[in-house]
Amino acid sequence: MRNITPKRVCPVCGSTEFIYDPKRGEIVCAKCGYVIEENIVDEGPEWRAFEPGQREKRARTGAPMTLMIHDKGLSTDIDWRDKDIHGNQITGMYRTKLRRLRMWQRRMRINDAAERNLAFALSELDRMAAQMRLPRRVKEVAASLYRKAVMKKLIRGRSIEGMVSAALYAACRMEGIPRTLDEIAAVSKVTKKEIGRSYRFMARGLNLNLRPTSPIEYVDRFGDALRLSSRTKKRAKEILNEAIKKGITSGKGPTGLAAAALYIAALLEGEKRTQREVAEVAHVTEVTVRNRYKELVDRLKINVPM
């Protein structure tokens, strides 16, 4: 039995706490015992597994569908190991047949130029995301954006690498873990200028109305890179929140503001870092850090110990 919290209220006592009983197929009020719902169909498997091996043998479905594979992972995949179902090595004539089947399977999965384009683009996307250590959800969103761009014929006449980089940049912003164009360009095969141009073209073509990136979203990542404490990162966020309220951040780069706020917070909390260290982590110049630092200190009237 497990506690659940659906959006409903008990008609008897008004409680919002319920218990789901999978054996009886009932939802019961945790306070008065009133049966809210009964005869619930269990959509889970009818079997149980007590170890990973049993789960693999008893499962009758394959891997979930994913946008990261050009055919969404729905086609048959012949394993690269030359072994039978019992784990014994396949030799002789059967081994040759299996290799021939594997070769034809690869050819059948990619029928035309469009699928070949998509397969290459998604493999490039996976490589870049892996190098940047981005979570799976970002890769899925980026793959979805690229597929939409292909359907709207936005890829024609543009480099695959540029559009893939643009999709990854947009996905990072959409998922609330933004990366700068410099960081994307560092793992891409195209320049920062090309990525920016491709992103603007994709945003117009797909009607992506993305909000401006907040400098607060960069604080945790930059702070971790500088090995600052959670107290210092919290102080930097407070400084930025105050700056946003007073309109100081308008029209200024978020990475420079985040770097300056961390520099100020580190001084206030006794974890001093140099402007060069902060600038290198944020991929901005020392001049930018210095200018944003002066603006924040003067406008917010912060007394920074030197």
Buried (B, 14 or more C-beta within 10 A) or exposed (E): EEEEEEEEEBEEEEBEEBBBBEEEEBBBBBBEEBEBEEEEEEEEEEEEEEEEEEEEEEEEEEEEEBBBBBBEBEEEBEEEEBEEEEEEEBEEEEEEEBBEEBEEEEEEBBEEEEEEBBBBBBBBBBBBBEEBEBEEEBBBBBBBBBBBBBEEEBBEEBEBBBBBBBBBBBBBBBBEBBBBBEBBBBBBBBEBEBBBBBBEBBBEBBEBEEEEBBBBBBBBBBBEBBEBBEEBBBBBBEBBBBBBEEEBBEEBBBBBBBBBBBBBBBBBBEBEBEBEBBBBBBBBBBEBBBBBBEBBBEEBEBEEEE
